[in-house]
Amino acid sequence: MDICRISKEETWELRQRVMWPDKDIEYVKIDNDHEGIHYGLFDHNELCSVVSLFVQGDRAQFRKFATDTNRQGKGYGTYLLNYVINEAKEMNAKLIWCNARKNKANYYKRFGLTPSNETFQKCGVDYVIMSRHL
Ligand SMILES: CC(C)(COP(=O)(O)OP(=O)(O)OC[C@H]1O[C@@H](n2cnc3c(N)ncnc32)[C@H](O)[C@@H]1OP(=O)(O)O)[C@@H](O)C(=O)NCCC(=O)NCCS
């Protein structure tokens, strides 16, 4: 397994296929994708999992975290998220946060993120803002 920085373009297909399979690829592009640091986890040279990190001052947000549907539950996501949390620390971020799909809140709790009171809905999906001090 290998984690490396990839281009924003390399994330789009996996993001779309895993997170919003009913939407067009345009839907998963973020306006400020060019400001993000994009990470890919490769197994045998195949892209299995992606996540994008956006650092603003001492706050780091991770977005568009997705593991190929056929490869979920094998620990790829855990490995990648721990790596990215560590990257955020090394960039001197003091806080890491995300807009978590509510059905993933328990998953993120295992990484020390705690849910806030801020919730919202987008395209029928419920979200809660979660964060962790670094
Ligand atoms: C969230 C997501 C990226 C996690 O990626 P992943 O590669 O499946 O993550 P992991 O394999 O590390 O963990 C997934 C589950 O498998 C379990 N797991 C981890 N390693 C495991 C292993 N070796 N054997 C069995 N199970 C394992 C984890 O405990 C976790 O359990 P949970 O679903 O009950 O919380 C993935 O589920 C995904 O792409 N979901 C759809 C998109 C999405 O919701 N993105 C997040 C938006 S906030």
The ligand as a Tripos MOL2 file, in Angstrom:
@<TRIPOS>MOLECULE
LIG
   48    50     1     0     0
SMALL
NO_CHARGES

@<TRIPOS>ATOM
      1 C1        -15.9750    6.3890    4.6410 C.3       1 LIG1
      2 C2        -15.1140    5.4980    3.7670 C.3       1 LIG1
      3 C3        -14.2020    6.3770    2.9160 C.3       1 LIG1
      4 C4        -14.2780    4.5910    4.6550 C.3       1 LIG1
      5 O1        -13.3740    3.8770    3.8230 O.3       1 LIG1
      6 P1        -12.9940    2.3520    4.0740 P.3       1 LIG1
      7 O2        -11.7890    2.0830    3.2480 O.co2     1 LIG1
      8 O3        -14.1710    1.4730    3.8860 O.co2     1 LIG1
      9 O4        -12.5990    2.4250    5.6210 O.3       1 LIG1
     10 P2        -12.0940    1.2280    6.5600 P.3       1 LIG1
     11 O5        -11.9880   -0.0250    5.7810 O.co2     1 LIG1
     12 O6        -10.9010    1.7190    7.2660 O.co2     1 LIG1
     13 O7        -13.2650    1.1310    7.6060 O.3       1 LIG1
     14 C5        -14.5880    0.8110    7.1800 C.3       1 LIG1
     15 C6        -15.1850   -0.1750    8.1170 C.3       1 LIG1
     16 O8        -14.4520   -1.3960    8.0170 O.3       1 LIG1
     17 C7        -13.9190   -1.7340    9.2780 C.3       1 LIG1
     18 N1        -12.5870   -2.2880    9.0300 N.ar      1 LIG1
     19 C8        -11.4300   -1.6160    8.9520 C.ar      1 LIG1
     20 N2        -10.4120   -2.4690    8.7270 N.ar      1 LIG1
     21 C9        -10.9590   -3.6830    8.6370 C.ar      1 LIG1
     22 C10       -10.4400   -4.9580    8.3820 C.ar      1 LIG1
     23 N3         -9.1290   -5.1480    8.1890 N.pl3     1 LIG1
     24 N4        -11.3010   -5.9880    8.3340 N.ar      1 LIG1
     25 C11       -12.6040   -5.7920    8.5290 C.ar      1 LIG1
     26 N5        -13.1590   -4.6020    8.7710 N.ar      1 LIG1
     27 C12       -12.3540   -3.5710    8.8250 C.ar      1 LIG1
     28 C13       -13.8630   -0.4640   10.0510 C.3       1 LIG1
     29 O9        -13.9290   -0.7320   11.4350 O.3       1 LIG1
     30 C14       -15.0970    0.2630    9.5370 C.3       1 LIG1
     31 O10       -16.2440   -0.2250   10.2100 O.3       1 LIG1
     32 P3        -17.6170    0.6270   10.2480 P.3       1 LIG1
     33 O11       -18.1060    0.7770    8.8370 O.co2     1 LIG1
     34 O12       -18.5000   -0.2120   11.0900 O.co2     1 LIG1
     35 O13       -17.2900    1.9640   10.8410 O.co2     1 LIG1
     36 C15       -15.9810    4.5690    2.8630 C.3       1 LIG1
     37 O14       -16.9400    3.9150    3.6640 O.3       1 LIG1
     38 C16       -16.7190    5.2940    1.7550 C.2       1 LIG1
     39 O15       -16.1610    5.6040    0.7170 O.2       1 LIG1
     40 N6        -18.0150    5.5590    1.9560 N.am      1 LIG1
     41 C17       -18.8410    6.1910    0.9470 C.3       1 LIG1
     42 C18       -18.5160    7.6360    0.8140 C.3       1 LIG1
     43 C19       -18.6180    8.3450    2.1430 C.2       1 LIG1
     44 O16       -19.5960    8.1840    2.8750 O.2       1 LIG1
     45 N7        -17.5890    9.1400    2.4240 N.am      1 LIG1
     46 C20       -17.5000    9.8590    3.6560 C.3       1 LIG1
     47 C21       -18.3250   11.0770    3.6020 C.3       1 LIG1
     48 S1        -18.3240   11.9080    5.1570 S.3       1 LIG1
@<TRIPOS>BOND
     1     1     2 1
     2     2     3 1
     3     2     4 1
     4     2    36 1
     5     4     5 1
     6     5     6 1
     7     6     7 2
     8     6     8 1
     9     6     9 1
    10     9    10 1
    11    10    11 2
    12    10    12 1
    13    10    13 1
    14    13    14 1
    15    14    15 1
    16    15    16 1
    17    15    30 1
    18    16    17 1
    19    17    18 1
    20    17    28 1
    21    18    19 ar
    22    18    27 ar
    23    19    20 ar
    24    20    21 ar
    25    21    22 ar
    26    21    27 ar
    27    22    23 1
    28    22    24 ar
    29    24    25 ar
    30    25    26 ar
    31    26    27 ar
    32    28    29 1
    33    28    30 1
    34    30    31 1
    35    31    32 1
    36    32    33 2
    37    32    34 1
    38    32    35 1
    39    36    37 1
    40    36    38 1
    41    38    39 2
    42    38    40 1
    43    40    41 1
    44    41    42 1
    45    42    43 1
    46    43    44 2
    47    43    45 1
    48    45    46 1
    49    46    47 1
    50    47    48 1
@<TRIPOS>SUBSTRUCTURE
     1 LIG1         1 GROUP 0 **** ****
